[in-house]
Amino acid sequence: MNSQITSILVSTLSMSVPLILAALGGVLSVRSGIMALGLESMMTMGAFCGVLGSYYSGNAAVGVLCGMLGGGVFGICHGILSVRYKVNQVISGIGLNLLAVAATTLLMQLLWNNKGSSPQVVSITQDVLGSPITYLMLAAVFAEYFVLFRTNFGLRLRMVGENPKAAATVGLPVHRIKYIAVTICGILAGLGGAYLSIDHLDMYVRDMSAGRGYIAVAIMILARYNPIMVLFCALIFGFSDALQIRLQG
């Protein structure tokens, strides 16, 4: 019985890591005034680019960095569409989600002649308490809380999100702050995607994010856009996922 409880708790943390990372990114994006419906695309590209980097370099750390870069690029794209071209943020986010699925499927066919999955790649070595990405996630939770509520930049970011006209009136670079927030959002979501493909598994599978980006949106809303509360809310979802897998077994 004790071993089963321990297994469920470990699985809970493992299932929660990508959700927490994506939700943390979404909190920054929403706090800056940009909806985070594109999280699914950022996680998908993070997962794919993570495998791509690990496949060609033979190094899992390079894969993680590539995953963060892939997510960050889609974050910037969402920012450009939303800020510069004033595209409806819902349309922008959903459109990027569809683009990510199509692009990764096409690239898998071109690179590996397989639309379903990639070859196995070098994955991250885990210890008893988890992987390095787990520790990065925990650090990100408290770092984001500190930045948002204890620094001048966090105050400016929240002001830009709540009243951009007033922020521009006092001389704040509204567009720049929005771009920074949505780019960091993409990097965090990309890290969550890379966790799925080169930590949780050792390959990329089509539709690997499996709706986790949308779950992350629900988590950050439930947490009222507070990074600390994101941690606890995501653990609830992770526990539910781990428990249903255990019950099926």
C-alpha positions in Angstrom: 0.0 0.0 0.0 2.8 2.4 0.9 4.6 1.8 -2.4 1.4 2.4 -4.3 0.8 5.7 -2.5 4.4 6.7 -3.2 4.0 5.8 -6.8 0.9 7.9 -7.2 2.6 10.9 -5.5 5.6 10.7 -7.8 3.3 10.4 -10.8 1.3 13.4 -9.6 4.4 15.6 -9.6 5.6 14.2 -13.0 2.2 14.8 -14.6 2.0 18.3 -13.1 5.4 19.7 -14.3 4.4 20.5 -17.9 1.0 21.9 -16.7 2.7 24.2 -14.2 5.3 25.5 -16.7 2.7 26.3 -19.3 0.3 27.9 -16.8 3.2 30.0 -15.4 3.8 31.3 -18.9 0.1 31.9 -19.4 0.0 34.0 -16.2 2.7 36.4 -17.5 0.9 36.7 -20.9 -2.5 37.4 -19.4 -1.1 39.8 -16.8 0.4 41.8 -19.7 -3.0 41.9 -21.5 -2.6 39.1 -24.0 -4.8 36.0 -23.9 -2.9 32.7 -23.6 -4.9 30.4 -25.9 -1.8 29.7 -27.9 -0.2 27.7 -25.1 -1.0 24.4 -26.9 1.0 25.5 -29.9 4.0 26.5 -27.8 4.0 23.2 -25.9 3.7 21.3 -29.2 6.6 23.2 -30.8 8.6 22.8 -27.6 8.1 19.1 -27.6 9.0 18.7 -31.3 12.0 21.1 -31.2 13.3 19.4 -28.1 13.4 16.1 -29.9 14.9 17.7 -33.0 17.7 19.2 -30.9 18.4 16.0 -29.0 18.3 14.0 -32.2 20.9 16.0 -34.1 23.2 16.9 -31.2 23.0 13.7 -29.2 22.6 15.9 -26.1 19.4 16.2 -24.0 20.4 19.6 -22.6 20.7 21.0 -26.2 17.2 19.5 -26.8 15.8 21.3 -23.8 17.2 24.6 -25.1 15.8 24.0 -28.6 12.4 23.2 -27.1 12.5 26.5 -25.2 13.5 28.3 -28.4 10.7 26.7 -30.4 8.1 27.7 -27.8 9.6 31.2 -27.6 9.3 31.7 -31.4 5.6 30.8 -31.3 5.2 33.1 -28.3 6.7 36.0 -30.3 4.5 35.1 -33.3 1.4 35.3 -31.0 2.7 38.7 -29.7 3.2 40.1 -33.1 -0.2 39.1 -34.4 -1.9 40.4 -31.2 0.1 43.6 -30.6 1.3 44.8 -34.0 -1.4 43.6 -36.3 -4.3 43.7 -33.8 -5.5 40.3 -34.7 -8.3 38.9 -32.5 -6.3 37.1 -29.7 -8.7 34.1 -29.7 -8.2 33.6 -33.5 -4.5 34.1 -33.2 -4.1 31.5 -30.4 -6.3 28.9 -32.0 -4.7 29.5 -35.4 -1.2 28.9 -34.0 -2.4 25.7 -32.3 -3.6 24.4 -35.6 -0.4 25.5 -37.4 1.8 23.8 -34.8 0.1 20.4 -35.3 0.2 20.7 -39.1 3.9 21.9 -39.1 5.2 19.2 -36.8 3.3 16.4 -38.7 4.8 17.7 -42.0 8.3 18.0 -40.6 8.2 14.5 -39.2 7.2 13.2 -42.6 10.1 15.1 -44.3 12.7 14.3 -41.7 11.9 10.8 -40.6 9.3 9.6 -43.2 6.9 9.0 -40.4 3.8 11.1 -39.5 3.1 9.4 -36.2 6.3 9.6 -34.1 10.0 10.4 -34.2 13.0 8.1 -33.6 14.1 7.6 -30.0 16.5 10.3 -28.8 18.8 10.9 -25.8 16.6 11.7 -22.8 17.2 13.4 -19.5 18.6 11.4 -16.7 16.4 11.4 -13.6 17.2 10.9 -10.0 14.9 9.8 -7.1 13.2 13.2 -6.8 12.7 13.7 -10.5 14.6 15.5 -13.3 16.4 18.9 -13.5 13.3 20.3 -15.2 11.3 19.6 -12.0 13.7 21.7 -10.0 13.6 24.4 -12.7 9.8 24.4 -12.5 9.8 24.9 -8.7 12.3 27.7 -9.0 10.2 29.3 -11.7 7.1 29.3 -9.5 8.7 31.4 -6.8 10.8 33.5 -9.1 7.7 34.5 -11.1 5.8 35.3 -7.9 8.7 37.5 -6.7 9.0 39.3 -10.1 5.3 39.9 -10.5 4.5 41.2 -7.0 7.9 42.4 -5.6 9.6 44.2 -8.4 9.1 47.4 -10.5 9.0 45.4 -13.7 6.2 43.2 -12.3 4.2 46.3 -11.3 4.7 47.8 -14.8 3.7 44.5 -16.4 0.5 44.3 -14.4 -0.3 48.0 -15.1 0.2 47.4 -18.8 -2.3 44.5 -18.7 -4.9 46.3 -16.6 -4.8 49.8 -18.2 -2.5 50.1 -21.2 -3.6 53.6 -22.0 -2.7 54.8 -18.5 0.6 53.0 -18.7 1.4 54.7 -22.0 0.5 58.0 -20.5 3.1 57.7 -17.8 5.7 56.7 -20.4 5.8 52.9 -20.1 6.9 51.0 -23.2 3.6 49.1 -23.5 4.4 47.1 -26.6 7.8 46.1 -25.4 6.6 44.8 -22.1 3.9 42.8 -23.9 6.5 41.3 -26.2 8.7 40.4 -23.3 5.8 38.7 -21.4 4.5 36.7 -24.3 8.1 35.6 -25.3 8.8 34.3 -21.7 5.4 32.7 -21.9 6.5 30.8 -25.0 9.8 29.8 -23.4 8.1 28.4 -20.3 5.5 26.5 -22.3 8.2 25.2 -24.7 10.1 23.9 -21.7 7.0 22.1 -20.6 6.7 20.6 -24.1 10.4 19.5 -24.0 9.7 17.8 -20.7 7.1 15.7 -22.3 9.3 14.6 -25.3 12.8 14.2 -23.8 12.1 13.6 -20.1 8.7 12.0 -19.7 9.4 10.0 -22.9 12.3 9.9 -25.3 10.5 10.7 -28.6 8.0 13.0 -30.1 4.5 11.6 -30.8 1.9 13.4 -32.9 -0.4 15.6 -30.8 1.9 15.0 -27.9 0.6 17.9 -25.8 -2.9 16.2 -25.9 -4.8 19.3 -24.8 -2.4 20.2 -21.9 -2.2 23.8 -23.2 -5.9 24.2 -22.7 -5.7 22.5 -19.3 -3.0 25.0 -18.4 -5.4 27.8 -19.3 -8.0 26.4 -17.0 -5.4 26.1 -14.2 -4.3 29.7 -14.4 -7.9 30.9 -14.3 -8.6 28.7 -11.4 -5.5 30.0 -9.7 -6.6 33.6 -10.4 -3.3 34.3 -12.2 -1.2 33.7 -9.0 2.0 31.6 -9.6 1.9 30.1 -6.1 -1.8 29.0 -6.6 -0.9 27.7 -10.0 1.4 25.1 -8.3 -1.4 23.8 -6.1 -4.1 23.8 -8.7 -1.9 22.0 -11.2 -1.1 19.3 -8.6 -4.8 18.6 -8.3 -5.0 18.0 -12.1 -1.8 15.9 -11.9 -3.1 13.8 -9.0 -6.4 13.2 -10.9 -4.4 12.1 -14.0 -2.0 9.9 -12.0 -4.9 8.3 -10.1 -7.0 7.4 -13.2 -3.9 5.7 -14.7 -3.4 3.7 -11.5 -7.0 2.7 -11.3 -7.0 1.6 -15.0 -3.9 -0.5 -14.2 
